[in-house]
Amino acid sequence: MFSSPGAIAVQIGPLVIRWYGILMATAIVVGLWLAHRQARRDGLPADDLISCAQWAILAGLAGARLYEVAFNWDYYGTHPSKIVAVWEGGLAIHGGLIVGPLVGMWLARRWRLPVLRGLDVAAPSIVLGQAIGRWGNFFNEEAFGDPTDLPWKLYISPAHRPPGFTQYEYFHPTFLYESLWDLLVFALLVLWLRPRIGRRPGALFFAYLGLYSLGRLVIESIRLDSFWLGTFRVAQLASLAGLLVAVLGIAWARRR
């Protein structure tokens, strides 16, 4: 059993620094460092690729927030001041995975950079950043799953329990499941897949997309905060789309 120590890391008067922001910043810095290191190792224009990645990250964060707001408009429509409060949480990764890479690809083409090889460099950094960033959900007491009595159960304070589950204290730490899955995907990409398919531009990125989507498809089935489209979980539909794109992308990369 474990529980969040609270969302605020440091507070000095009106100055508040939240764990969510610290972890997001850490994920970005580590990811950019790793990508720059790999780009130099591969003989690519590392500085230009990182400049492109920085814009892609900003676009991805905006996309993740817009995705969250769009599918949670019942709340944000009545609390418009909260739309920009990203430091309180509320970034939907699928929105970032749609907007960020698209902006990065567009900029890379415009700057005459190797698009597919740039995506391959970025893939391990993206999934490692996701593994780090997921711990922001822990401190914010969000992104948890069904009630459970398993030894690794997560205590959720009454204020953060969803309607209909206020009588339960312990829930599945789905943020932890996804973080561990992302770490496994990172290891597979770097240690196993890169030596085997790294010479086929784009293949490593599509492998990342497929592996991440597979894990999210399963984990999402027990989350309590899913967005719904009729009787379907939006994240699972997005994951199925990601799997399809990954399969088609890997097949295309192998034939090039």
VENMO-V387345 format. One record per helix or strand of 3 or more residues. SS is the DSSP state (~ for helix, > for strand). FROM is the first residue (numbers start at 0). TO is the last residue. Records with the same first field share a line. If there is no record, write none. Layout:
SS=FROM-TO  FROM-TO
//
This chain:
>=7-11  14-17
~=18-40  45-70  72-75  79-81  85-87  92-109  114-132  134-139  157-159  173-196  202-221  233-254
//
